[in-house]
Structures are given as C-alpha cells and as structure tokens.
Amino acid sequence: MSGEEKVMDEQEYVLGTDDDELTRLGLQHELWREVALQGWERGGFRAGHALLDVGCGPGYATFDMTRLVGDEGRVVGVDVSQRFVNHLNAQMEARGLRNVTARMMNVEELDLPVSDFDGAFARWVLCFVSSPAAVVEGVARSLKRGGTFVVQDYCHYEGVTIGPRDGIFGRVFGAVAETWRARGGDPNVGSVVPSLMERCGLEVKEINAISRVARPGTSLWQWPETFFKNYLPTLVDLGSITEVEKKAFENAWQERISDPGSFIITPPMVEVVGIKR
Ligand SMILES: C[S@@+](CC[C@H](N)C(=O)[O-])C[C@H]1O[C@@H](n2cnc3c(N)ncnc32)[C@H](O)[C@@H]1O
C-alpha cells in the first residue's frame, strides 16, 4: 500500500480528488451500476427526462444517466470539486455529448432553477455533508411536481461484517467513520433521509435495504480492497490509526484473501425514493 502523502484541500471531500480516488470512483461505479439502475427504474427515470446528479463526482453515473434520458433529455451534474467537474465536462465533450453539463456547486447551497427536473439522484454524497437537510430542501425545490429524488447512502456504516471477525476491522471502520464525522459528515445519514424528505415536501414512496456479499476473488471484493488501499495511508496521516494498526489490518486482510470462506457484508445502505407533492 502506498505511503505517499496526500495533500487535502479544505473544500475537498474527505476521500480526496486525486487520480487514485478518480480511478476508485470509476471502479466503484462499475461494481454498483446495477444497483443505481434499479434505483432509477424505481424512480421512474426515463427517456426525455431532465435529471440532476447531486454530488456527481467525475461523472461515472452521470454518463449512464445521459444514456438513459437519450437525445431528448438532459442531465446536470453538480459537485464541489472543480477537478471532478472538469473531468466530467472533458469526458462528455470527448464523447460528443451535448445534453449534459457539470457545474461546480456546493450541494448544500443548490443554485438551480425551481421546478426544473423530473428526477434527481444522490449516491454516497449526503454522508459527507454537514447539512443533509439543506441538500434535500434544495433538491425538492428544483424538482417538478411529481418528480422523484432517489438517494442511495449508508444508514449504519459501522454495521459492516467481515467474516471471520477480527477486532481490527471494527477499529478501522470506526476510524473511517470518525474522519467523516470530523469533517461534518454522517456515516449513518440514510437513517434520517426519509424523514428529511417528508419534511421537505417529498412523499416517501419506497425505502429499500441495500446489502451485498463479497467474497475474495469476486469483483465486488475489489471495492473494499481499493478503498483501503487508498484510505489506510490517509488514516495514518490523520492520526486516526497507528502504523501498527494499519499493519494489523493489512495482515488480517491478507488472511481473509487466502481463506475461501471469508466474506464481507457491505455496510448497510438504504435506498429512498421520494416524490415531490
Ligand atoms: C463518494 S463520491 C460519490 C460520487 C458519485 N455520486 C458516485 O456515486 O459516483 C462523493 C462526492 O460528493 C462530493 N461532495 C461532497 N460534499 C459535497 C458538497 N458539499 N457539495 C457538492 N459535492 C460534494 C465529492 O466531491 C464527491 O465527488
């Protein structure tokens, strides 16, 4: 695992925006694309729609949303990272896509036309913001009546299970959650999203549990693997874990890789589908 020091800008979200994170988000989307597509289906997203990707990152889901809405629709992605927004715009230009734009914007202060979108999607974004209520309120304002907001986010991050168990896993997942909280985030935000939606004029149509099992050698196993490859050095730099704990985690992880009986149940997530009244 790389020991390179990563310089973090205050504006940047806690996982950073460097090349490693850009690549990790791409892989993450590959591994979670089907789950996103199912959410969009339940949200009624379809050809011709105007969709908003809230905290779009480098635009991996945004690109799939443009395919879904087709030439008659349009997609707007917003993210606080100028680097991710530039990446998205460059990719879309290279692909000759004209119906998608990315804008640098804090999702807690959404500055978008009122009643403009048929649907909005926020995946793994609310867990990083200080005021998820402000985000839900802003999204609700930007949706047309009958428009849907689909959220996929953690509701109990530290509820991850790695079998066989080892205390070091709980210690490190706890440290990850703490670093998010230290920057204003909430790794259990999914537990309040339905209430926030109801308070902001969105009727909660569905609440679905999202949980998957990864085993060593499966593609989904790469998800925690790449996450920890990128983030363990940061946890040490931040003083959240010691070098000794990092080594203990790496050793326990290697043991799990060589045990075909190992498994991970991904951190519990919730999918919430709300409709603007
Ligand atoms: C884990 S990434 C998820 C990206 C994308 N939603 C996806 O699922 O691939 C979290 C994203 O939220 C963005 N973000 C975090 N806080 C934000 C804020 N206050 N305003 C806008 N974007 C924010 C980050 O810059 C990052 O791109």
The ligand as an SDF file (V2000), in Angstrom:
LIG
                    3D

 27 29  0  0  0  0  0  0  0  0999 V2000
  -18.0920    9.1090   -2.8650 C   0  0  0  0  0  0  0  0  0  0  0  0
  -18.1910   10.3920   -4.0620 S   0  0  0  0  0  0  0  0  0  0  0  0
  -19.6520    9.8730   -4.9660 C   0  0  0  0  0  0  0  0  0  0  0  0
  -19.7090   10.4330   -6.3630 C   0  0  0  0  0  0  0  0  0  0  0  0
  -20.9300    9.9950   -7.1610 C   0  0  0  0  0  0  0  0  0  0  0  0
  -22.1610   10.4080   -6.5250 N   0  0  0  0  0  0  0  0  0  0  0  0
  -20.9410    8.4990   -7.3780 C   0  0  0  0  0  0  0  0  0  0  0  0
  -21.7690    7.8120   -6.7740 O   0  0  0  0  0  0  0  0  0  0  0  0
  -20.0930    8.0170   -8.1450 O   0  0  0  0  0  0  0  0  0  0  0  0
  -18.7700   11.7850   -3.1430 C   0  0  0  0  0  0  0  0  0  0  0  0
  -18.8530   13.0440   -3.9790 C   0  0  0  0  0  0  0  0  0  0  0  0
  -19.5660   14.0460   -3.2450 O   0  0  0  0  0  0  0  0  0  0  0  0
  -18.9410   15.2830   -3.4990 C   0  0  0  0  0  0  0  0  0  0  0  0
  -19.3000   16.2050   -2.4180 N   0  0  0  0  0  0  0  0  0  0  0  0
  -19.0510   16.0460   -1.0990 C   0  0  0  0  0  0  0  0  0  0  0  0
  -19.5240   17.1080   -0.4100 N   0  0  0  0  0  0  0  0  0  0  0  0
  -20.0890   17.9390   -1.3250 C   0  0  0  0  0  0  0  0  0  0  0  0
  -20.7500   19.2030   -1.2430 C   0  0  0  0  0  0  0  0  0  0  0  0
  -20.9400   19.8140   -0.0760 N   0  0  0  0  0  0  0  0  0  0  0  0
  -21.1890   19.7720   -2.3830 N   0  0  0  0  0  0  0  0  0  0  0  0
  -21.0190   19.1540   -3.5780 C   0  0  0  0  0  0  0  0  0  0  0  0
  -20.4030   17.9600   -3.7170 N   0  0  0  0  0  0  0  0  0  0  0  0
  -19.9400   17.3590   -2.5960 C   0  0  0  0  0  0  0  0  0  0  0  0
  -17.4690   14.9560   -3.5770 C   0  0  0  0  0  0  0  0  0  0  0  0
  -16.7160   15.9730   -4.2030 O   0  0  0  0  0  0  0  0  0  0  0  0
  -17.5040   13.6450   -4.3390 C   0  0  0  0  0  0  0  0  0  0  0  0
  -17.4330   13.8620   -5.7120 O   0  0  0  0  0  0  0  0  0  0  0  0
  1  2  1  0
  2  3  1  0
  2 10  1  0
  3  4  1  0
  4  5  1  0
  5  6  1  0
  5  7  1  0
  7  8  2  0
  7  9  1  0
 10 11  1  0
 11 12  1  0
 11 26  1  0
 12 13  1  0
 13 14  1  0
 13 24  1  0
 14 15  1  0
 14 23  1  0
 15 16  2  0
 16 17  1  0
 17 18  1  0
 17 23  2  0
 18 19  1  0
 18 20  2  0
 20 21  1  0
 21 22  2  0
 22 23  1  0
 24 25  1  0
 24 26  1  0
 26 27  1  0
M  CHG  2   2   1   9  -1
M  END
$$$$
